[in-house]
Amino acid sequence: MNFHEIRFPASLSFGSIGGPERRTEVVTLDNGYEERNTPWAHSRRRYDAGLGLRSLDDVEALIAFFEARQGQLYGFRWKDWGDFKSSLPSGEVTPLDQPLGVGDEVEDTFQLIKCYGSAGIIYDRPITKPVAGTVKVAVSGDPQQESIDYDVDLTTGLVTFAHPPDVGAEITAGFEFDVPVRFDTDRIASSVASFHAGDVPDVPVVEVRV
């Protein structure tokens, strides 16, 4: 896949606007009732990178990053300042933040996930781009040591244990993460005059499946 394991400058993504998008197909029946379905198992996030720009130097940094990615061709990492870690925004990451699964003495690889829930309904979001040095893992509440007890693939979010966890052992993890995205345009239009006047270029960014 055309993807560069580099993060869009976090100082420029700060202040941007965006969030999850769902696709729902709605059919209205003759009696007025609706049938609703979705072809997407997971949401897709969209952002506007232009809203984080504060100076002409920021515009230059954006254009340099855009050119290096060749527009829409190559994906990259994006820090969503509103949702970038396994804990609450005000909390610290701990190895008990998110459940990954239960051991069976056979399976040794588990996908990082983040759970979102309301009124007993849970959505498990796969996390494929964890941030290096932030992943903490525990087995039955016992913190494990990275590179000794487990390894993390930073390009897929897979945690692989040196030995499969025991039967019934709960695997949990905490982490920071990025969103895999690409530019959703092959063109950036900016003006020195309009930027000084308070306008910023429209730079759409969209999540990609990896």
C-alpha positions in Angstrom: 0.0 0.0 0.0 1.2 3.6 -0.7 1.7 4.7 2.8 4.5 6.8 4.5 5.0 6.1 8.2 5.4 9.8 9.0 3.1 12.0 11.0 1.6 15.2 9.7 3.1 18.0 11.8 1.2 17.8 15.1 1.5 21.6 15.5 -0.4 22.1 12.3 -3.1 19.5 13.0 -3.8 21.2 16.4 -6.9 23.4 15.8 -8.1 21.5 12.8 -11.7 20.3 12.7 -13.0 16.8 12.0 -14.3 13.5 13.3 -15.9 10.2 12.4 -18.3 9.7 9.5 -20.7 6.8 9.0 -22.5 5.7 5.9 -26.2 4.7 6.4 -28.5 3.5 3.6 -32.1 4.6 4.5 -35.1 3.1 2.6 -38.5 4.6 3.4 -41.3 2.1 2.9 -44.8 2.8 1.6 -46.2 2.7 5.1 -43.8 5.4 6.3 -41.5 3.0 8.3 -37.8 2.9 7.5 -35.2 0.2 6.8 -31.7 1.3 7.7 -28.5 -0.6 6.9 -24.8 0.2 6.5 -22.1 -1.3 4.2 -19.4 0.0 6.6 -18.3 -2.0 9.6 -16.1 0.9 10.8 -16.4 4.7 10.7 -14.2 6.8 8.5 -12.7 10.1 9.8 -12.4 13.3 7.9 -10.4 16.5 8.9 -9.5 19.9 7.5 -5.8 20.4 7.7 -6.1 24.1 6.7 -7.7 25.2 9.9 -4.6 24.5 12.0 -2.5 27.0 10.0 -1.5 30.2 11.8 1.3 31.7 9.8 2.9 31.7 6.3 5.6 29.5 7.7 2.8 27.0 8.4 1.6 27.2 4.9 5.1 26.5 3.6 5.3 23.4 5.9 2.0 22.2 4.7 3.0 22.6 1.0 6.3 20.8 1.6 4.4 17.9 3.3 1.8 17.8 0.5 4.4 17.7 -2.2 6.4 14.9 -0.4 3.2 12.8 -0.3 2.5 13.7 -4.0 -1.0 14.9 -3.2 -3.4 12.0 -2.7 -0.9 9.3 -3.7 0.7 8.5 -0.3 -1.0 8.1 3.0 0.4 9.3 6.3 -0.2 9.5 10.0 -2.5 12.1 11.6 -2.9 13.1 15.2 -6.5 13.6 16.1 -6.2 15.9 19.1 -9.7 15.1 20.2 -9.1 11.3 20.2 -5.5 10.1 20.3 -5.2 7.8 23.3 -6.7 4.8 25.0 -7.6 6.7 28.1 -9.9 9.6 28.7 -8.5 12.9 27.3 -7.8 14.1 30.8 -6.3 10.8 32.0 -3.0 9.0 31.7 -2.4 5.9 29.6 -2.3 2.7 31.6 -2.0 -1.0 30.6 -5.5 -1.6 31.8 -7.3 0.9 29.5 -8.6 -1.3 26.8 -9.5 -5.1 26.6 -7.9 -6.9 23.7 -9.1 -10.4 24.3 -8.8 -13.5 26.5 -5.9 -16.0 26.4 -6.3 -19.6 25.4 -2.7 -20.8 25.4 -2.7 -20.9 21.6 -3.3 -17.4 20.2 -0.2 -15.2 20.7 -1.2 -12.2 18.6 -3.9 -9.6 19.4 -5.1 -6.4 17.6 -5.0 -3.1 19.5 -8.5 -1.8 19.8 -10.4 1.1 21.4 -13.9 0.5 22.7 -16.6 3.1 22.4 -19.9 2.5 24.2 -23.2 3.9 25.2 -26.2 2.3 26.8 -24.6 -1.1 26.7 -23.8 -0.9 22.9 -20.1 -1.3 22.2 -18.1 -0.5 19.1 -14.6 -1.9 18.8 -12.3 0.3 16.7 -9.1 -1.4 15.4 -6.1 0.7 16.1 -3.5 0.2 13.4 -1.1 3.1 14.0 0.1 3.1 17.6 2.7 5.7 18.6 6.2 4.3 19.4 7.0 4.1 23.0 3.5 4.6 24.3 2.1 1.0 24.2 1.6 -0.6 27.6 0.3 -4.2 27.9 -1.0 -6.3 30.9 -2.0 -9.9 31.2 -4.6 -10.4 34.0 -3.6 -7.0 35.4 0.1 -7.8 35.5 2.1 -5.3 33.4 4.3 -6.9 30.7 7.7 -5.7 29.4 8.0 -4.7 25.8 10.6 -6.6 23.7 10.8 -9.3 26.4 7.2 -10.4 27.0 5.7 -8.9 23.8 6.4 -6.9 20.6 4.3 -4.3 18.9 4.0 -3.8 15.2 3.7 0.0 14.8 2.5 -0.4 11.2 -0.5 -2.7 12.0 -1.2 -2.4 15.7 -0.6 -6.1 16.3 0.7 -7.2 19.7 2.6 -10.5 19.6 3.5 -12.3 22.9 6.6 -14.3 23.3 4.4 -17.0 24.8 0.6 -17.4 24.3 -1.3 -16.0 27.4 -2.8 -18.6 29.7 -6.4 -19.8 29.4 -8.8 -17.2 30.7 -6.1 -14.5 31.1 -7.4 -11.1 30.2 -5.2 -9.1 27.8 -5.4 -5.3 28.1 -3.5 -2.4 26.8 -3.0 1.3 26.8 -1.5 3.5 24.1 -1.4 6.6 22.0 -2.3 6.3 18.4 -2.5 8.1 15.0 -5.1 7.9 12.3 -4.0 6.6 8.9 -5.1 9.2 6.3 -4.4 10.8 2.9 -5.0 14.2 1.4 -8.5 14.2 -0.2 -7.4 16.7 -2.9 -4.6 17.0 -5.4 -4.6 20.8 -5.2 -3.9 23.4 -2.6 -4.8 27.0 -3.3 -3.4 29.6 -0.9 -2.9 33.4 -1.1 -0.6 35.6 1.0 -3.1 38.4 0.9 -6.1 36.2 1.9 -4.1 34.5 4.6 -3.2 37.8 6.3 -6.9 38.6 6.1 -7.8 35.6 8.1 -8.6 33.0 5.4 -6.9 29.7 5.3 -6.7 27.1 2.5 -9.2 24.3 2.4 -7.1 21.1 2.8 -9.4 18.0 3.3 -7.9 14.9 4.8 -9.6 11.5 4.9 -9.0 8.2 6.8 -7.8 5.2 4.8 -8.1 1.5 5.4 -4.7 -0.2 6.1 
